[in-house]
Structures are given as C-alpha cells and as structure tokens.
Amino acid sequence: MLRKRKIYHTFFTGSIFFILFFFCNTQTRAQDDFYYDEIIVYVVVEDLGYYEVEALYSEVDIYLSVIDLFPKLMIKMSHTPQFDTISGFYIYENKPYEILLHENRINFNDKSHVYENNEIIGTDFGVYLQSDVLEKVFGLKCEFDFRALTVYLDSEQELPVIRILKMEKMRENLNSLVEDIVTDTTVKPGFSFLRGAVIDWDFQSSQGSRQLPEQSLNTSLGALFLNGKLNVNMNFRNNTAFDYENQSINWHWVNDDCKLIKQMHAGLISPGMISSVMSPMMGFGVSNSPSKIKKVYGEYEIIDHTEPGWDVELYINNVLVDFTTADANGEFSFLIPLVYGLTTIKMKYYGPWGEERTKEQSIQIPFVFVPHKKLEYQAYGGYTFDTLQNKFALGMVNYGLSRHVSLGLGYEYFDKNEISSEIPFLSSSISIGSGVLLNVQYHHNVVGKSSLFLRLNKSLNLESDFSYYMENQDAISASQEYESSLRLSFPYKLGFLSGFSRCGIKTQKSIGGMMHYGEIKFSNYAGRLNFTTGLMLSLNDNSNEYTINTGLGYSFKHGWRFYSQYNLDADEMQSTNINLQLQKRIGTKFHLSASYNHNFENNDPTLNINLRYDFAFVKSSFSSTHGKNSNTYSQSLSGSFFLNTRTPFVNLQNKSSVGRCGIDVIPFLDINHNGKMDKDEPQVDGLYVNITKGYKVDLKDSTRIRFVGLEPFTRYILTIENAGLPYISWILPFETAAIFPQANTIKQFKIGILPMGEIYGSVYAKKDGKLLEAARIILNIYNNKNEKVAGFLTESDGYFSYIGLSPDKYTLRFDETQMKNLGLVKPDDIPFEIKESFEGDIVGEMKVILNEI
C-alpha cells in the first residue's frame, strides 16, 4: 500500500523550495552553468495512486530521478556505484534499455538517443531525466503542477505498477461489497420525481455492391424517475418501418434500507423463467433481495468466449471485481466469488483497438444461498412483448436453513405452454467445506436438475451437471430425454511456459439415439506469445466428427498485435476455416485493424479493413469488406452527453453513459464554518481525490473534480487529501466519504475546506529575579461553552503554538495542579477570539510571565 501523505510535508517542502528559489537564490550548478533546485514531488499514476519521487526543477522543466522513479513503477533497473550507467528492461525482457550518463545517451528499442547536457543530469545521488525525454523515449507523459508539486504521469503502455494498482483497487471493491467500511461521512441520495437526462447515440451507414444504402440511428435516453433508473431505447432505420417491438423501456429501483421491498423492475424485464421464452417480456417485478453483497462463501468458475485479445471486465452487483484478456481463440475464464443472496453478474467487453461492446451479459448461477434464518423473495408478472402477448407470472422464495444449506420453492405460470402452463418447483443449495457446492432442482412435470462444483487445491476445478426431462413436457425446448456433462479445468506451468487446460464430456439421449461430445483445450503463454489448441469430437450412432482448432496471438513492438485461428476437420483431414487479424494502436486515439477470413467449404475469402479514431466527444470508424462477389463499406459515429440542470453542461463524451452516473466533487472555502457554500465563499483547487471506480474527466474548471462511468445503486468510497492546498491552515472536514450517486445524473458533492485559526506565544518563569524560558508547561483552550477543545505543552524554549481553531471566542488556561507543584502562581485566564478569515485568523505574540508563590 502507498504511504499516506502528510499535510505538513507538502507545506514544508513547498516552503523550503519557495525560500531557496525566490529569496536565497542558492541554486545548484550543473553541467554548462545550468541551474536547478532539488525538490520532492508527488507522482500520480493514472489516478490510481501516488509516490514521493526525488526531482530537479529549473525554469525550463522538471527532471525526475530514474533511480527513484523506475523501481516504484516496477521497471527493472540496476546501476553502477557511480550512477554512470543505468540498465534494465522496460516492461518486457526483450525491451532492454541503457542510460549512459557520460555520453548523454539512451539506448532503447534498437535506437540510440543522444541529448544535450541539460536534458540528462547526473548528481552524487542519481541520474535525472527531463520530462520530455521520458515521454519521447519511454512514452511516459509527465504533466507538472508547480503549485501542488505534483507530476501527473500517463503511460502509452500499461506499466507493471498500474496493473498491480488496479488489482489493489478491485480488492478494495470486493472488500467494500462483503463488509461495511466505516467512513467519516455518508451522503445518502435524496428523492427526485424526475431529474437528469443522458443520451447515447450511434449512427451507422453502409453501402455495398449488392445492397441498397442503409442508415440507422440507435438512441438511448436515460433519466432518474422516482429515484429509479429509467432507460428508453429507440432504433430507426431507413429501409424499414418503425417497429414498436424493436424499442424498449426499463425502470429499475433499488433501496437496500427498505425492509419489505428492496428492488423493483418495470418495463422489459428478465425474470429468469423456467420455460423457454423467445420474445421480450414486458412486466413488473419486486424483490427483497439486497443489491449489496453480505458475505462471500465460495468461488465458482465460469468460462466464456469473445473476440481474441479483447479485455473483459467482471462486475458483481454493478461493482468491478476482476478483469482478464481473452486468449488467441477468444476464450477466457473467471473465478467468481459467490455471495449470499441472489447475485447479478455482468461482463463487459472492450476491443484492443478501441471498440466497446455495450451488451452486458448476465450469468445465471445455480447456487443460491441465503443467510441463516433469512428469507428472500422475488415476484414477477406481465406478458410477452409480441403479437401473441402471452401472460406469465413467477414467484419464488429462498430461506437460509443453516449457514451451509438454503431451500427454495416457487411457482411459474405461462399460458403459452399447453401442457406445462403451471410449474411448481423446489430447489436446494448445499455448501460442504470451502470447495464443494451442490444444487438440486425439481420443476414439476418438466425437468429435474443437479449441479456439483468442486475446487481442489485452489487450482483444480471439477464441475458436473445432470438434467432429466419429463415426458410430454412443452415448457423447455429440448428434444432429449436427459443430458449429463463433466468438465475439468486446471492451470499448469512447464519451465518458461504457463498455461490453462480444460477438458470435458457431454452425453445426450434423445429419440434419435445417444450423442456424445468431448473436448480438450490448452491455452499456453510465453512472454508475448499466446498459443491455443483444442480437439472437439461428436459421436453418435450414425457418424463421428472430429475438429481441431488452433489459435496464435503475438504482441509485437510499437503496438502491433497479430491473431490467427485455424479449424481442421480431422475426420476428413480438410481445412474448414482460417482467420488472420492484424491490429495496430497508434497513440491512444487511432486504431487500425485488418483481417482475412477464408471459408474453405464454399471457397469464400473475405478481407476486412477497419479504421477508428476516437475524438474527445465522438468515436468514428470506417470499415471496408471485400468478398469474392461483393464489396461493402460502412461508417459509424457514436457518443453520449449529459443534460443535467444541477451541474454545468457536460461536454460530449465518446463513451456510453446511459444507465450510469457521475460525481462532481466541488471543494469550497467554508469561511464561516457553517457547512454550506455561501455566495461569498469561493471554490478552491488543490485537493487530491481518489475513488474506488470510474474515470476522471478533465474540465476547464480546475476547482471541480468530475468522475463518470459509475454504476448506480452502488456505494463509492472517496478518499480526500489536501496535500495540494496552498495554506497549512486549510483543514479538511473529513478524509473519507461514502456516496450513493443516482442513475443518469451527476451527483454534486461539496466539500467545505475549513480555514482554521492559530495562536502562538511564549511562556517565561521569573525565579530569583531572572526571566527563564518555561518548558513543558500545560496549556488548555476552552470555548465559550467552557468546553475543552485542545491541550498542549510549551516547547523547550517556552514557545507554544496551536492551529485548528474554528471562528469563536476562546480562553487560554494554565493547569492549576501543575502550577502548585512548580510553586508558581496560576495566571489569569487569557481570553482571545478567532475571527472568520480567508487564510485563517492568527492570534499571536502572547507573552506570559509566571511568578513564584
């Protein structure tokens, strides 16, 4: 964990630097009569954390110590005793660097960079690189704030320390879910009938040699309605009439403090029906299941598939708890921490060239546990959103029989089913130890299910499922009589090669006979190389099929990535498909990708080229696809923006914002200490604010700190530090705060900085006609209600000072018992007043003489 900054440290450092630079002019001389000052700065790493780093400052630029900075960023580094040579590798072992001080040269990425004397500075304590050099050579962009003595660091590549800091933040997120973290203050949401407006928009156009031009506009409108999240989605296309069935509306309300009803859903809902439903469902639902996680009782592995190289984020009840990257075949896995109560699990996908998949996938986990002697219920009702409008109803309750056993029962009605329109059901979840989970379900006259999950040695995972379908049931679209599956997964490491393996078998019995499926897959990693291979087989009474698929992924230098996938029909020994992808990320805004796909079965080759540029307010892309008999071109623009009456207009954003929310932190100077922002109290800057999740938006107003991309109905912990404030007398009213932002709005959170008063003076004792400095004399301060607010001792020279007094009338008192023990006369109380002041009032030059009895 990072060491917490102290208020006095920043003040002391800034004061010393100010005196040295502006008054004494006692600067240090470097090469070629170049002058600089030695200072300590705070290096903020992507708003994830900060470090104290040695630096040099000149009138030209800021220089950071490589000896101090690189180890804190976890960049491999070693140096000679005289610091004339510094060497190591940058992030990857195949990217060595060498800094040669005497030659003013840096060797990196097969290039040699030679600089002037005032760009690389060597001292007796290390080597310092100019910020421009750090950016040009290593891609480390440094923005220096002189007033706060802070360097904001941004890297073109993900540094090792950034991933570690992200993992630390996710662990903090998980801890905040499973336990109540005590904060200095909590800001609860107020009531709003209708407030806020967020708009997402996505315009797409396509033209082709064998198709008419097509244009589409997809819009999403978000608002806060009755304290719930209201989202409305509308789709328009030029070649089709407006279809109400392709539009959607959804309202979701959460209040974990309410005992009877904690969540409500309305509009298009997903109740988790037993019956197979092919149409959207319009209805209403209530539940007393809290959105907040109570306690983790185990882990459950999920394995899924997306595009190769895509980043996947895992959310539990709207809080980010883990992330990973799909392998060369697009597969990934998570170990999900299971919690008491019904759990909402979502995954979000982000492409390596800037794509963001807005679709969120909800995962149904069979294991549902409820705390001991607690009961949770869900109830839904409505109709299918199609021309048939079939009615449905679903109700269920789960009860915690013990810490390790939960029972559930429920009833489902769906009038589309002719035979199985009414389905009562029972379920039970059992936890045995920390690594065995068992679930049994019985849906009357429909299906019986069982699931078993074992985690052995914290690495070997075994999962088994069995389902038996009743004869003549028409609720579930399944032709088989029963099906069973067994899956085993485990990681391994062989020398420099690390990997993950999964194998499984599945059996189905239907009217047509027995079907057997099997697969075994290996995903291997070695540095930048990722290689996957798998064998899948399908066996039945009439024929057998064998398929081999392989995937290869490699990350080259300078942001290039390559992926390939190849499929082989092993039974016929014929190639079926090959796909090649080449991706390039240029800076942080421009993305280029090219792919080639060849389907050997119909001899259909396809070439696709995609260009994407991310402006600050919009994402733009151009795609060109060329096939054997057709060419297609497409363009797209997408973005979002807030319309909020309580905050200044938000600039257009290039990220999706509907359904999410934000927080505006507004520090102001609370001169009268009333906790409110009055008209004559200005906003201030210099605060360092960190949040458990979300990203910071750069605003023209430097006194306003904005975080967006937050999930509603979630508690966010803000940590506030005043290291950048210009006066030591400005004190924070609290250092941590819990905030519950509301959906589709930006929550204003005002922090009143308190300018505190100070007193100082000296105490002397008169003995034998001599005036002596009185050390360790006890002094106490009382307010106008005769309440003690502070106590302290004089220093060795009799000097005393105290800072931290609010505007009020006070009394300075000497300790009567100490005065008697020292044989001194207790002086009269000294009244004084701290007045309202911008910088904090100072009452000083008090001089007290103590006389002998």
Disulfide bonds with the S-S distance in Angstrom:
none
